Amino acid sequence: MSASCILVTGMPGAGKSTVTRLVAEQLPRSARLGGDEFNQLIVNGFVWALGEPADEAARQVELLHRNLCAVTNNFIDAGFTALIDAMVPSREKLDFFLDLLAPRQVLFVVLSPGIDTCRHRNTIRDPADRFDFDDYETLEATMKHDFGTTGWWLDTSSQTPTQTAHHILTHSHHRARVN
């Protein structure tokens, strides 16, 4: 796999963090950039994406995405495959990523195990890693509407994380291209 970016998204509990880590471990030169970890760089004043005040939350989401892309570009330019684990809820947000990552190749993977699977996976996480989210139906509808056939929608409901990582390594260059 040549130096590029694999942008992995999906609803909370879809398996983004686990799968991107597993994919990165299989590549000879790779970096994993997790949105959650980048958010933790803010020591004081953090407002989560759906928090209040809403304008500050939006500003911090944009900052997060800019930082993820800047570091990703540095890794790609140094010959690494960069895996971004981030919540990309709309085509507008995807286009923002694509603009910041241009002209580098971006592969876009949407982990799509279904709402029930995401909810279940969230309940079995370590309590410190759980994500309280109750609007899966709206998020799924928005993503399906906005992305359509963009990228690769990967149904992972019956796969282990290792199987999902293998599928991404094997098929993403053919199925996940967006530019």
N, C-alpha and C positions, 0 to 999 in steps of 0.2 A: 504494500500500500504506500503510495507516494505521499509526500507532505501535503496535507490538506486539512480542512476542518470538518469534523463530523459533529453537527449540532443535533443533540438528542433532547427531545422534549416529550411531554406527556403529562397527564393529570397527576396530582399528588398521589403517591403510592404506585405509580406505573413502573417504577424500577430504574429511573434515570441514573441515580447515583451508583447503584450496584452495578448496573450494566456498563456504564462508561468506565468504571474502574476496571472491570474485567476485560473490556476491549483494550484499554490502554496497556494492561499487563501483557497482552499478547503481541504487541507491536514492538519492533526493535528501537524506535525513537518516537516516544509519545509523551504527551502531557495531558492531564485531566484538569479541567477548569470548572469547578462547581460553583453555581450561583449561590448556594447556601454558604459556602466557605468565603466567597467574596463579600457577602453581606456581613459576615462576622468581622470584617476588617474595620467596620464602623464601631468604635468603642462607646461613644456617647451620642445620643440623638437619633438612633436608628428608628425608622418607621417602616414596618413591613408593607408589602405591596398593597394590601387591602386595608391598611390602617388609616388613622387620622393624625393630622390633617391630610386630606386626600391630595392636595397639591404637593405637599412635601413627600408623600409616598410616591407619587408619579415622578418627581424629580430624582428620588433615590433609585427607582427602578431604571430610569434612563442612565444614571451614573453607573449603576451595576452593569448594564448592558455595554456601555462605552468601555468600562474597565475590562470586562470579559473579552471584548473584541480587540482592544489594544494589546493585551497580553497574548491572546491567540495569534494575532498577526506577528508578534515577535517570535513566537515559537515556530510558526509555519515558515517564516523567512529564515530561520535557523535550521530548517530541514526536519522539523518534527511534525507528526500528525497530532493535531490538537483536538481533543474531545471536549465539547462544551455540554455541561449538564445544566439546563436552564428551563424555566417555565416560559414558553413562548405561546401566549394565548390567542394571538390573532395574526392575520396576514400583515397588518400594519407593523407589528413588532418584528415579525420575520423579515420584512423589507428593511427595517432599521438595522438589523443584524447584517443582512446581505450588503447593504450600502457601506457599513463600517468595515466589512471583511473584504470588499472588492479590492483588487481583481482576483483574489485567491479563490480556489475551488472550495465550495461548501456543499457538503452532503447533509441532507435534512431527514432525520428519522423521528417519526412520531410513534412512541411506544403506546399501544392501544389495547390494553388487556380488558377493557370494559369497566364500567363504574363499580359493579359489585366486587370485582377483583381488586380494584384500587382501594376501595373502602376496607376490604378485609386485610390487605397488606398493611394498611396504615394502622390497623388495630393490633397487629402482631409485632410492630416495631418497638424498639426500646422507647419507653415513655418520653425520654428527652428528645427523640427524633420524630415523634408524631406531629402531624400537621393537622390542626383543626380546620376543616374545610367542609362546608355543607352545601355547596352549589355545583356539584359535579354535573348535573344535567345541563345547566346553562353553559358551563365551560365546554363540555363535550359538543354541544350543538354549535357553539361559536366556532370552535376549532374545525369541526367538519364543514361548516359553511364557508369559513374564511380560507381554509387550505385546499378544500376540494381534493384534487389528485396531486397536489404539490408534495414533493418528497415521497417518502416511503412510509406508509402506515403499516406498522408491524403489530399484528395481533399476537400478544405474548401470554395470553390467558392460560394456555396449556404448556408453556415452555418454562424451563428453569432459567435462571439468570445466565448460566453457562451456555445453554442452547441459544438464548437470545444474542449473547455476545458473539457466538460462532456465526449466527446468521448475519449479523452486522458486518463482521470481518469478511465473510464470504460474498455477500450480495450487495452491500451498500454502494459500491462504485457503479453498479449497474442500475439500481432501483431507487437511489436516494438523491440523485442529482437535481439541483435547482438552478444552477447557472453554469 
